[in-house]
Amino acid sequence: MRPPPLGNDTRSVKLMSWNVNGLRALLKLESFSALQLAQEENFDVLCLQETKLQEKDVEDIKDRLIDGYDNSFWTCSVSKLGYSGTAIISRIKPISVKYGLGVLDHDSEGRLVTVEFDTFYLICGYVPNSGDGLKRLTYRIEQWDTSLSNYMKDLEKSKPVILTGDLNCAHQEIDIFNPAGNRRSAGFTDEERKSFELNFLSRGFVDTFRKQHPDVVGYTYWGFRHNSRKTNKGWRLDYFLVSESIADRVHDSYILPHVTGSDHCPIGLILKH
């Protein structure tokens, strides 16, 4: 399923993303250590979503980071404490960093961090869930998705863009275990799937996992109820979307379903320079 590793003479960067569903809880787990993931994967950059940290927690967490990853950028929700939150942890020093979309209505929940590297922008995003009773569906598809899409197109004028994170949408029926029973579930409504298509894919961003594996069933999220993970009743909600101009430089886009500790698992991207 996965391509052979690149030779040592090929320059590449390895990016990872993970919705950790509470970073402090994860760090306490004996079954998992971030160190282990770093050793196993030897990533250059790790993007986290749903850290659930408050601003006051960040310094303490920074002190516990893995050696060698000296650049870390955190954004926390200020409208609802201990909720949402994203971060980028990197051993490569970025040229610039930006928090949020620059739109007040969207930026109080700590959902976006962008770093600029030499050859691309990397956005770590946690897209709002439409929620119980689809209360936030209209906000999500009419405001958030379009603002994020326009922001990405704007960045793309100067260099290619990579968006990763929990995008809270299973785009196609292959991306969810029970499509028929979830037509009105947040993350799989026709409206969200259409918005995902319109705002991201049809504007020139490539779903790297699906491009590499057109017919593979691969999930990144399993609800905690009903033992979903054991029975593999999952959803693919986490993505690496890249500008079309660099899609051919993607060597590997993959999922690590064996890594536990959250209701999501990590995903990875290897990009040739």
N, C-alpha and C positions, 0 to 999 in steps of 0.2 A: 504493500500500500504506500509506503513512504520511499522516496528516492534515496539512493545511497548518499552518504555524507560527502560534502564537497572536499576536494583535495586541499592540502595546506597552502597550495599556491593560489587558490581562489579567495579573494577578499570578500568577506560577507559580514552581515550584522544579524544577530539573533534577537528578536523581540518576543516578549511573552506578555500575556494578559490574563488576569484572573479576577473574577468577582468573588471576593473573600467572605462576603456576608458577615462582616464584623472582624476587624483585624486583631483586636485585643483577644477575643475568644480564640482565634486561630493560633495566636502565638502561645497560648496556654496549653494547647493540645499536645499530648505526648506522641500521638500518632503521626504528627506532621512537624517538619521543621523546614523553615524557609531556606535554611542552609543546605538541606538535603536537595531541595529543588534546584538551588544554584549549582550544587555539585553535579547533579544528574544532567542538568540542561546547559550549564555554563552560559546563561543568557547575558546579553549586553544591557538590555533594558527590560524592566518589569513594570507593567501598568496594572494598577489595582483599582477596582471599583467596590463600592459599598463598604468602605473602610469603617464607617460609622464612628469616626473620631471627632472630637471637638478640638478646636484650635489649641486648647491648653494641653491636650495629650500628645501633640505632634513632636515636641522636642524629646520627650521621653522615648517615643517610638524610634525617632531618628537615631538615638544613642544605641539602639539595639539592632541596627541594620547590619547586614552582612558586610564584612571587610571588602574593600575594593569598589563598593557602590557608593561613592561619596557625593553624588549629586541626587538630591531628592526634592520633589516639589509636590506640595500637598494642598488640597483645597477641601474645606469642610462646609457643611451646611450651617448657615447662620439662622435660617428661618425655623428650623426644626432640629434641635440638638441631638447628636447621636444617631444621625440618619444620613443616608447617602454618603457622599464623600469619595474623592478620587485622588490618585497619586501616581507619579512616575518616578521610578528609582533607576538610576542609570550609572554605568561606569564611564560612559562617554559624556564629556561636559557639553551641554548644548550651547548654541549661539545665543538663543533667547528663549524666554518662557512667558506664557500668557495664561491667565486663569479666566475661565468662563468664556462667554460669547460676546461680551461687551453689551449685553442687553439686560437691563436690570431685572426684568420680569423672569428671566431664565437663570439668573446667576446667584440666587440666594441659597441654592441647595447643594452647591459644591459638586457639580456634575461634569466638569470639563477642565482638563489641563492640556495645554499644547506646548510641545518643545520643538525648537528648530534645530536640526542638525545640518551638516554640510550639504547633503543632497536631497533631503526631504523634511517635511513637517510631520510630526507624530502627534496625533490627538488621542488622548485617553478619555473615553466618554462613557457615561452611564445615563442612558436614555430613560426618561420618565416612564414608569409603568402606567398603563391606562387605568389600572386599579379595579377594585371591586365595583361591580355595577358599571364599569367603564366610565367612571366619573371624570377621568382626565383625558378621555379619548380625543375630544375636540381640541383641547389644548395641545395635546401631543401631535396630532396630524396637521392642524392648521397653523400652529405657531412654532413649536419646538423643532420638528423635522425640517420645516422650510428654513428656519433661522440657521440651523446647523449646516444644512446643505449649502446655503448662500455663503456662509462663513468659509466652508471648505473650498468652494469655487473661487472665492476671493484669495485665499492663501495660494491656491494652485496657480495663480497668475505669476508667482515668483518661483515656486518649485513644487514638485509632486507632493501629494498628501497621502498619509496613511491614517485611517481611523480605526481604532480598535476599542474593544470593550463590550459591555453588556448592552446590546442595542434593543433588547426587549421586543424582538420580533422574530418569529419562526417564518422565514420568507415563503417557503414552498411546502407542499404536503409531505415531501420526503424529510423535512426538518422537524417533524413532530410525530410522536408515536400514534396518536389517535386523532387524525385531522377531522373526521366526521363529528366527533363528540366535542370538539373545541372551537367550532365556528364563531361562537360569541365569547370566547375566553380572551382576556387581555393578552396580547402578544400574538394572537392568530386571527384577529378579525380581518375581514376583507379590507376594511379601511386602512388598517395598519400595514398590511401586506402591500396594498396598492401605493401607499405613501412611501414605503421603503423602496419600492420599484421606481417610483417617479422622482423622488428626491435624491436617491443615491445611485442606483444601478443605471437608470436611463440618463443620468447626468455624467456618466463616464467613470464611475467607481466600480471596481471589480471585486466580487466576492471571491477571495482567493481560494478558500477551501472548496467551494463548489466548482470553481474553474479546474482545480487539480483533480477533484474527485466527483465527476458529474453524477454518478449513481450511488455513491456511498452514503449509507445511513450513519451519521455521526452526531451524537448529542453532546451538549455542554452543560445542561441543566436538568436536574431531577428533583421534583418537589420532595420535601422531607416526609410527607404523608404517604401512606400505602406502600412503603418499601419500594418506591419507584426506581431507586438506583439498582437494587438487586435484580429487578425484573426488566431493567433498561427501558422504562417508560419515560422517555426524556424529550427534551426540546433542544434545538440548536438556536441559542439566543446570543452567542458570543462570536464576534467576527473580527477578521482583518479585512477591511476594504482598502484598496489601493487605487491611486490614479492609474488610468489606462496606460499612461506613458511608461510606467515601471512594472506593469503586470508581468511582462516577460522576464523580469529580473527575479521574480519569486522562485526560489529553488524548492521551498517546502512550506506548506501551510497545514498545520496538524493540530490534533486534539489529544489531551492526556487524560483520558477518563479514569485511569487508575489512581490519580491523585485525589485523595479525599480531604475533608476538613471544612468543606463548604457545600452548599447545594449546587454550586457550579464547579466545573473543573478548569484548569488552565488550558490555554491555547497558545500555539507558537507560530512564528513566521521567520523563515530564513530568507534574507534578501541579499542577492549578489551585488557587489559594488560596481 
